[in-house]
Amino acid sequence: MKGDSFKARIIDKLWRMVKDRFYDHRIANTAIVQNINFSSLGAQKKAVICYITASYTKDWENNNIGRTQPFEILSISKVLADAGYCIDIVDCNDTKALPYLKDKKYDLIFGFGETFFQLTQKHPKALSILYMTEHHPEFADQEEKKRLAYFYERHKKKARIVRSGNFYKPHHLIKPFSHVITMSEVEPFKNTYANPFSIFPTGVANSNFKIEGKDHHSGRRNFLWLGSYGAIHKGLDLLLDVFESRDDIVLHIAGLSDEDEKLLSPKKKSNIINHGYLNIQTDTFLKVVQTCSFVILPSCSEGFSTAITTGMLHGMIPVVMKDTGFNRLNENVILLKDYKVAYIDKELTEISERSSAELEHFSMCVYDFAHQNFLPNSFERSFKKIMQNILNLK
């Protein structure tokens, strides 16, 4: 005990010496946010959100936001606050934060990850709502392994799994929770849940964008892959194999990580343009949008990619894989039924030969659908409706 006390004093002294040097890191990496909507007027229900805490540590109004989750979490918190809950937020995988919550009793546990799983174990009587921002983990793992095997078959290079299993692990789904809300397909959950709920994510919109005036005659031969890390998971390797063998269609790449660029080694060709990181709020992005009729993502598994919501908010026609999270788009999407290179090659030929009049109408429909479903206020309305259903509120 004496040794522990001495160690604690040394650590406290060192922290006082260095803490100001890491001030920005302290703000950005807040482990827990507690007591949102606390009321001292009487007994109050308590909820915990297992996701990310950054929504409450950044000035989103005066900084460029390249991610959609922070505003969605603010909406989730607001809906729960309006329902009367006092709310804590903890990072979805930060289990070191859990001892600081050990004396609390939660009535509602929302989110995903290891912290969500452990809190539901600790509070078995609480209402538990699993929030799926990805496809069902069994589907995601299986499909990513297929893509890695197909990449090796074509290029004799081994690549690692990078997207599946980071937040949703097999033991998390051993037994059902009270409810599930998914951004992906509901079918994999219907055997476990009587009423799995679905919700669209938001996208990032450039306020200077104008839908009118795009030249789809040239745009129909230009495709934008807007991604991040995990390029094989997101099908960029398939597109490179197609575009590297052709000159009549153009692939624009944005968001390719250094690791993936080294692995895929795109050929230097005039019809393969790597824009690097592309800030959605810039004129450069708007120029790419005006050039491309399509945003394409032959991903093996998504929740519902915010690259697609963002593209659609700018009138770009989505070209995506069937059954990977996008089936709910109905007539506002072009669904690919296979991921083999020969099939994609054939489909892109047919897509790029559609008339400019058809694509102009298609683009307007996509734009209208996106602005009805992918903006923050739409997300909040949808989430509120789901929670009213779950909590039997009027």
C-alpha positions as CSV (number, residue, x, y, z in Angstrom):
1,M,0.0,0.0,0.0
2,K,2.8,2.4,0.9
3,G,4.6,1.6,-2.4
4,D,1.4,2.3,-4.3
5,S,1.0,5.7,-2.5
6,F,4.6,6.7,-3.3
7,K,4.1,5.6,-7.0
8,A,0.9,7.7,-7.2
9,R,2.7,10.8,-5.8
10,I,5.5,10.4,-8.3
11,I,3.0,10.1,-11.2
12,D,1.1,13.1,-10.0
13,K,4.2,15.2,-9.8
14,L,5.4,14.2,-13.3
15,W,1.9,14.9,-14.7
16,R,1.9,18.4,-13.2
17,M,5.2,19.0,-14.9
18,V,4.2,17.9,-18.4
19,K,0.4,18.2,-18.6
20,D,0.5,21.7,-20.2
21,R,2.7,20.4,-23.0
22,F,-0.1,18.0,-24.0
23,Y,-3.0,20.4,-23.7
24,D,-4.3,19.9,-27.2
25,H,-4.0,16.1,-26.8
26,R,-5.9,16.2,-23.5
27,I,-8.8,18.0,-25.2
28,A,-8.9,15.8,-28.2
29,N,-8.6,12.5,-26.3
30,T,-11.2,13.1,-23.6
31,A,-12.0,9.6,-22.3
32,I,-15.4,10.2,-20.8
33,V,-18.1,12.9,-21.1
34,Q,-20.5,12.8,-18.1
35,N,-23.8,14.2,-16.9
36,I,-25.2,15.7,-20.1
37,N,-28.7,16.9,-19.4
38,F,-28.3,16.3,-15.7
39,S,-31.2,17.6,-13.6
40,S,-31.3,18.0,-9.8
41,L,-35.1,18.3,-9.7
42,G,-35.7,14.6,-9.0
43,A,-35.0,11.0,-10.0
44,Q,-33.7,10.8,-13.6
45,K,-33.1,7.9,-16.0
46,K,-29.4,7.4,-17.0
47,A,-28.1,6.5,-20.4
48,V,-24.6,5.8,-21.7
49,I,-23.5,6.2,-25.3
50,C,-20.5,4.0,-26.4
51,Y,-19.2,5.6,-29.6
52,I,-16.7,8.6,-29.6
53,T,-16.4,11.6,-27.3
54,A,-15.0,14.1,-29.8
55,S,-18.4,15.6,-30.5
56,Y,-18.1,17.4,-27.2
57,T,-14.4,18.5,-27.5
58,K,-14.3,20.3,-30.9
59,D,-15.6,23.6,-32.2
60,W,-17.5,22.1,-35.2
61,E,-19.1,25.4,-36.2
62,N,-15.8,27.1,-37.0
63,N,-13.7,24.2,-38.2
64,N,-13.9,22.1,-41.3
65,I,-15.6,18.7,-40.5
66,G,-14.5,15.9,-42.6
67,R,-16.4,13.3,-40.6
68,T,-20.1,12.8,-40.2
69,Q,-20.2,10.9,-36.8
70,P,-19.8,14.0,-34.5
71,F,-23.0,15.6,-35.6
72,E,-24.8,12.3,-35.6
73,I,-23.7,11.7,-32.0
74,L,-24.9,15.2,-31.0
75,S,-28.3,14.3,-32.5
76,I,-28.4,10.9,-30.7
77,S,-27.6,12.7,-27.4
78,K,-30.2,15.4,-28.0
79,V,-32.9,12.8,-28.7
80,L,-32.1,10.9,-25.5
81,A,-32.0,14.2,-23.5
82,D,-35.4,15.2,-24.9
83,A,-36.6,11.8,-23.6
84,G,-35.4,12.8,-20.1
85,Y,-32.1,10.9,-19.8
86,C,-29.0,12.0,-18.1
87,I,-26.2,10.9,-20.5
88,D,-22.6,9.8,-20.3
89,I,-20.5,9.1,-23.4
90,V,-17.5,6.8,-23.5
91,D,-15.3,5.7,-26.4
92,C,-16.5,2.4,-27.9
93,N,-13.3,0.5,-27.2
94,D,-11.8,2.4,-24.3
95,T,-12.2,-0.2,-21.5
96,K,-9.9,1.7,-19.2
97,A,-12.7,4.2,-18.8
98,L,-15.1,1.7,-17.4
99,P,-13.8,1.7,-13.8
100,Y,-14.7,5.4,-13.6
101,L,-18.3,4.4,-14.4
102,K,-18.5,1.4,-12.1
103,D,-20.8,2.9,-9.4
104,K,-23.4,4.1,-11.9
105,K,-26.6,2.3,-12.7
106,Y,-27.7,2.7,-16.3
107,D,-31.3,2.4,-17.6
108,L,-30.2,2.5,-21.3
109,I,-27.0,1.4,-23.0
110,F,-26.5,2.5,-26.6
111,G,-23.7,1.9,-29.1
112,F,-21.2,-0.8,-29.9
113,G,-17.6,-2.0,-29.2
114,E,-16.1,-3.6,-26.2
115,T,-17.3,-0.9,-23.8
116,F,-20.8,-1.4,-24.9
117,F,-20.6,-5.2,-24.6
118,Q,-19.1,-5.0,-21.1
119,L,-21.6,-2.4,-19.9
120,T,-24.5,-4.6,-21.1
121,Q,-23.0,-7.5,-19.1
122,K,-22.7,-5.3,-16.0
123,H,-26.3,-4.0,-16.4
124,P,-28.3,-6.9,-17.7
125,K,-31.7,-5.2,-16.8
126,A,-30.9,-2.1,-18.8
127,L,-32.4,-1.4,-22.3
128,S,-29.5,-2.3,-24.7
129,I,-29.5,-0.9,-28.2
130,L,-26.8,-2.2,-30.5
131,Y,-25.8,0.5,-33.1
132,M,-24.4,-1.1,-36.3
133,T,-22.4,1.4,-38.4
134,E,-21.0,-1.5,-40.4
135,H,-22.5,-4.6,-42.0
136,H,-23.0,-7.7,-39.9
137,P,-19.5,-8.8,-38.7
138,E,-19.8,-12.3,-40.0
139,F,-20.7,-11.0,-43.5
140,A,-18.0,-8.4,-43.4
141,D,-15.2,-10.8,-42.4
142,Q,-16.2,-13.4,-44.9
143,E,-16.5,-10.9,-47.8
144,E,-13.2,-9.2,-47.0
145,K,-11.4,-12.5,-47.0
146,K,-12.8,-13.2,-50.4
147,R,-11.5,-9.9,-51.7
148,L,-8.0,-10.5,-50.3
149,A,-7.9,-14.0,-51.9
150,Y,-9.0,-12.5,-55.2
151,F,-6.4,-9.8,-55.0
152,Y,-3.7,-12.4,-54.3
153,E,-5.0,-14.6,-57.2
154,R,-4.5,-11.6,-59.6
155,H,-1.4,-9.9,-58.3
156,K,0.4,-12.5,-56.1
157,K,0.5,-10.0,-53.2
158,K,-0.7,-10.8,-49.7
159,A,-2.7,-8.1,-47.9
160,R,-4.1,-8.0,-44.4
161,I,-7.6,-7.5,-43.1
162,V,-7.9,-3.9,-42.1
163,R,-11.6,-3.0,-41.9
164,S,-13.5,-6.0,-40.4
165,G,-13.5,-6.9,-36.7
166,N,-12.2,-3.6,-35.3
167,F,-15.4,-2.6,-33.5
168,Y,-17.8,-5.6,-33.9
169,K,-16.3,-8.8,-32.6
170,P,-18.0,-12.3,-32.7
171,H,-18.4,-12.5,-28.9
172,H,-20.3,-9.2,-29.0
173,L,-23.1,-10.9,-30.8
174,I,-23.3,-14.2,-28.9
175,K,-26.7,-13.2,-27.5
176,P,-29.2,-10.6,-28.6
177,F,-29.6,-7.2,-27.2
178,S,-32.9,-5.4,-26.6
179,H,-32.8,-3.8,-30.1
180,V,-30.6,-3.2,-33.0
181,I,-30.3,-0.1,-35.3
182,T,-28.3,-0.7,-38.4
183,M,-26.9,1.6,-41.2
184,S,-26.6,-1.5,-43.4
185,E,-28.9,-4.3,-44.6
186,V,-31.4,-5.5,-42.0
187,E,-31.7,-9.1,-43.4
188,P,-28.8,-10.6,-41.4
189,F,-30.5,-9.5,-38.2
190,K,-34.0,-10.8,-38.9
191,N,-33.3,-14.2,-37.4
192,T,-32.4,-12.6,-34.1
193,Y,-34.5,-9.5,-33.9
194,A,-38.2,-9.2,-34.6
195,N,-37.9,-5.6,-35.7
196,P,-34.4,-4.5,-36.7
197,F,-34.4,-0.7,-37.3
198,S,-32.5,0.9,-40.2
199,I,-31.2,4.4,-40.5
200,F,-29.2,6.4,-43.1
201,P,-26.0,8.2,-42.1
202,T,-25.4,11.8,-43.0
203,G,-23.0,13.1,-45.6
204,V,-20.8,16.2,-45.9
205,A,-22.2,18.9,-48.2
206,N,-20.3,21.8,-49.8
207,S,-22.7,24.8,-49.5
208,N,-21.3,26.4,-52.7
209,F,-22.4,23.4,-54.9
210,K,-25.0,24.0,-57.6
211,I,-26.8,21.0,-59.2
212,E,-27.4,22.8,-62.5
213,G,-25.0,22.9,-65.4
214,K,-23.1,19.6,-65.3
215,D,-22.1,18.2,-68.6
216,H,-23.0,14.6,-68.4
217,H,-21.9,14.0,-72.0
218,S,-18.3,14.1,-70.8
219,G,-19.1,13.3,-67.1
220,R,-20.5,9.9,-68.0
221,R,-16.9,8.7,-68.6
222,N,-15.6,10.0,-65.3
223,F,-15.9,8.0,-62.0
224,L,-14.9,9.2,-58.5
225,W,-13.7,6.6,-55.9
226,L,-13.9,8.5,-52.6
227,G,-12.4,6.4,-49.9
228,S,-10.0,6.0,-47.0
229,Y,-7.8,3.2,-45.6
230,G,-8.8,-0.3,-46.6
231,A,-8.7,0.2,-50.4
232,I,-9.1,-3.5,-51.2
233,H,-12.1,-3.8,-48.9
234,K,-13.5,-0.8,-50.8
235,G,-12.8,-2.3,-54.2
236,L,-10.2,0.2,-55.5
237,D,-7.9,-2.7,-56.7
238,L,-10.8,-3.9,-58.9
239,L,-11.2,-0.5,-60.5
240,L,-7.5,-0.1,-61.1
241,D,-7.4,-3.4,-62.9
242,V,-10.2,-2.2,-65.2
243,F,-9.0,1.4,-65.8
244,E,-5.3,0.4,-66.3
245,S,-6.4,-1.7,-69.3
246,R,-8.5,1.1,-70.8
247,D,-8.2,4.7,-72.0
248,D,-11.8,5.6,-72.7
249,I,-13.0,6.1,-69.1
250,V,-11.4,8.0,-66.3
251,L,-10.9,7.1,-62.6
252,H,-10.6,9.9,-60.1
253,I,-9.2,8.7,-56.7
254,A,-9.5,10.6,-53.5
255,G,-8.5,9.6,-50.0
256,L,-6.1,6.8,-50.8
257,S,-3.8,6.1,-47.8
258,D,-0.1,5.9,-48.2
259,E,-0.1,2.2,-47.1
260,D,-2.7,1.3,-49.7
261,E,-1.0,3.3,-52.5
262,K,2.2,1.4,-51.8
263,L,0.3,-1.9,-51.9
264,L,-1.7,-1.2,-55.1
265,S,0.9,0.8,-57.0
266,P,-1.5,2.5,-59.4
267,K,0.0,2.9,-62.9
268,K,0.8,6.4,-64.1
269,K,-1.8,6.9,-66.7
270,S,-3.7,10.0,-67.9
271,N,-7.0,8.3,-67.1
272,I,-6.1,7.5,-63.5
273,I,-6.0,10.7,-61.4
274,N,-5.0,10.5,-57.8
275,H,-6.2,13.7,-56.1
276,G,-4.8,12.7,-52.6
277,Y,-6.9,13.9,-49.7
278,L,-9.8,15.9,-51.0
279,N,-11.4,18.5,-48.7
280,I,-15.1,18.5,-49.4
281,Q,-15.4,22.2,-48.6
282,T,-13.0,23.3,-51.3
283,D,-13.4,24.4,-54.9
284,T,-11.1,21.6,-55.9
285,F,-13.7,19.1,-54.8
286,L,-16.4,21.0,-56.7
287,K,-14.4,20.8,-59.9
288,V,-14.1,17.0,-59.4
289,V,-17.8,16.8,-58.8
290,Q,-18.5,18.8,-62.0
291,T,-16.2,16.4,-63.9
292,C,-17.7,13.1,-62.7
293,S,-21.2,11.9,-63.2
294,F,-20.6,8.9,-60.9
295,V,-19.3,8.1,-57.4
296,I,-18.2,4.5,-57.4
297,L,-17.5,2.1,-54.5
298,P,-17.4,-1.6,-55.3
299,S,-16.9,-2.3,-51.6
300,C,-17.3,-5.8,-50.2
301,S,-19.1,-4.6,-47.1
302,E,-20.3,-1.3,-45.8
303,G,-22.7,0.1,-43.2
304,F,-23.7,2.8,-45.6
305,S,-20.6,4.6,-46.8
306,T,-20.5,8.4,-46.1
307,A,-18.5,8.7,-49.3
308,I,-21.6,7.7,-51.1
309,T,-23.9,10.0,-49.1
310,T,-21.5,12.8,-49.7
311,G,-21.3,12.1,-53.4
312,M,-25.1,11.9,-53.7
313,L,-25.5,15.2,-51.9
314,H,-23.7,16.7,-54.9
315,G,-25.8,14.9,-57.5
316,M,-23.3,12.1,-58.2
317,I,-24.9,8.8,-59.2
318,P,-23.8,6.0,-56.9
319,V,-22.3,2.8,-58.4
320,V,-22.0,0.2,-55.6
321,M,-22.2,-3.5,-54.8
322,K,-25.6,-5.1,-54.2
323,D,-26.3,-6.4,-50.7
324,T,-23.5,-4.4,-49.1
325,G,-25.6,-1.7,-47.5
326,F,-27.1,0.2,-50.3
327,N,-30.2,-1.8,-51.4
328,R,-32.5,0.8,-49.7
329,L,-31.6,3.4,-52.3
330,N,-34.0,1.6,-54.7
331,E,-34.1,3.4,-58.0
332,N,-31.5,6.0,-56.9
333,V,-28.5,3.7,-57.4
334,I,-26.7,1.5,-59.9
335,L,-26.1,-1.9,-58.2
336,L,-23.3,-4.2,-59.3
337,K,-24.1,-7.9,-58.8
338,D,-20.5,-9.3,-58.9
339,Y,-17.0,-8.1,-58.0
340,K,-15.0,-9.9,-60.6
341,V,-12.9,-7.6,-62.9
342,A,-14.4,-8.8,-66.2
343,Y,-17.9,-8.2,-64.9
344,I,-17.1,-4.7,-63.6
345,D,-15.3,-3.9,-66.9
346,K,-18.5,-4.8,-68.9
347,E,-20.8,-2.9,-66.6
348,L,-18.7,0.3,-66.7
349,T,-18.9,0.2,-70.5
350,E,-22.7,0.1,-70.4
351,I,-22.9,2.7,-67.7
352,S,-20.6,5.1,-69.5
353,E,-22.7,4.8,-72.7
354,R,-25.9,6.0,-71.0
355,S,-27.4,9.1,-72.6
356,S,-26.6,12.5,-71.1
357,A,-30.3,13.3,-70.8
358,E,-30.9,10.1,-68.8
359,L,-28.0,10.8,-66.5
360,E,-29.2,14.4,-66.0
361,H,-32.5,13.2,-64.8
362,F,-30.9,10.4,-62.7
363,S,-28.6,12.9,-61.1
364,M,-31.5,15.2,-60.1
365,C,-33.3,12.3,-58.5
366,V,-30.2,11.3,-56.6
367,Y,-29.7,14.9,-55.4
368,D,-33.3,15.2,-54.2
369,F,-33.2,11.8,-52.4
370,A,-30.0,12.7,-50.7
371,H,-31.2,16.1,-49.5
372,Q,-34.3,14.4,-48.1
373,N,-32.4,11.7,-46.2
374,F,-28.7,12.5,-45.7
375,L,-28.6,15.8,-43.9
376,P,-28.2,16.1,-40.1
377,N,-31.8,17.2,-39.5
378,S,-33.0,14.1,-41.4
379,F,-30.8,11.9,-39.3
380,E,-32.2,13.4,-36.1
381,R,-35.8,13.0,-37.2
382,S,-35.2,9.4,-38.1
383,F,-33.4,8.6,-34.9
384,K,-36.1,10.3,-32.9
385,K,-38.8,8.2,-34.6
386,I,-36.9,5.0,-33.9
387,M,-36.4,5.9,-30.2
388,Q,-40.1,6.8,-29.9
389,N,-40.9,3.4,-31.2
390,I,-38.5,1.7,-28.8
391,L,-39.5,3.7,-25.7
392,N,-43.2,3.8,-26.6
393,L,-43.2,7.6,-26.5
394,K,-45.8,9.8,-28.2
